[in-house]
Amino acid sequence: VSQQNRIHNFSAGPAVLPLSVVEELREALPNLEGTGLGLMEMSHRSKTFEAIVDSAMGRIRRVLSLPDDYEVLLLQGGASMQFCMVAMNLLQGGVADYIDTGAWSKKAAVEAQRFGDARVVWSGADVGYKRVPTNDEWTCSEGAIYTHFTSNNTIYGTQFHKPIQGEHIVCDMSSDIASRRIDGSAYDVIYAGAQKNLGPSGVTVIALSPWAVERSDPNLPSMLRYRLHVEKGSMFNTPNTLGIFFLDRVLAWIESQGMDVVEARNQRKADALYTLLDGSEFWQPIAQRDCRSLMNVSWRIADTALEPVLVQEALAAGFSGIKGHRSVGGIRASIYNACPEESVAALVGFLKEFERTRG
Ligand SMILES: Cc1ncc(COP(=O)(O)O)c(C=O)c1O
């Protein structure tokens, strides 16, 4: 793999990964750390692999600033499995509040409804999901066990930039985990599929407060019970060994730079795109200004007929993955941690030229 023949990748997920990490994986495939065994060909209970799991979990603790008494799980099933596992373990027929900021949060609420009274306390449907709510726009339900929200809405390109209210907070952090500094203690459950900011699909990161572990329903099937996975150190059954190795290496890449550096770079990348989009009527950003996502920048072209033209010409020019989600249309550039600043600069240049010739 050389940088030269990779094109600019703005995929919403699975998304671009740091090339240095992809190369580390290539080296580990036939022979991991001089063991003579390939990464995918060794026991998950070997000392070598156990050290990788420990390392990945430690890095997640640091990157998310989790308190020492929190637990980290590395499971399979994606964020979608957590839509049900959260409710199965915590809800137990009770009430929970769900903030509907788009397709993914709605799916989370639908799954939770199977296990209790999942109440949508605010919905962005009426405003086309162009913004997320402030705390004064909704109230916690009486007796709500937890409040669920999606920190970054991958499809619409909106993001929460302030903490939300609620006694116990559950957050789907799939599309902005480890992209900015957070206070892990503010959450009781964090979950995220790895395939945007942290690695390949097939491994799901979950952080649980002592309250969440304690509440975990003992009557659930083993594979669905948080507490069991905590007791077994995410090794109740065979984990995704390849995914966990990859996750550990991506986290090492993040830690070697420092969260502040990663966060500042993400801010610069987003600023570069939004500055262009705000610069003329030719472009129409979708998200309301104060709710803009630093990870997924979504916009329309005033003349919507030009959108497919842009997508096609962009691909020909070496920019992949900028077609908006089918439910929203338009254009979307996903610029997760590993999307290089050079890719964003190149895209901005391409968009300027497109505007100059078509505007
Ligand atoms: C915010 C959010 N939540 C959940 C999901 C679903 O994740 P998974 O495919 O890991 O189940 C996605 C996928 O894009 C997402 O962006």
The ligand as an ORCA input file, in Angstrom:
! r2SCAN-3c Opt
* xyz 0 1
  C     -24.593      7.082     15.103
  C     -24.682      5.666     14.648
  N     -25.246      4.742     15.437
  C     -25.341      3.458     15.072
  C     -24.889      3.017     13.846
  C     -25.029      1.577     13.487
  O     -23.844      0.973     13.745
  P     -23.540     -0.562     13.437
  O     -23.527     -0.698     11.964
  O     -22.209     -0.768     14.087
  O     -24.610     -1.378     14.064
  C     -24.270      3.922     12.991
  C     -23.748      3.469     11.691
  O     -23.411      4.195     10.810
  C     -24.175      5.283     13.396
  O     -23.615      6.193     12.597
*
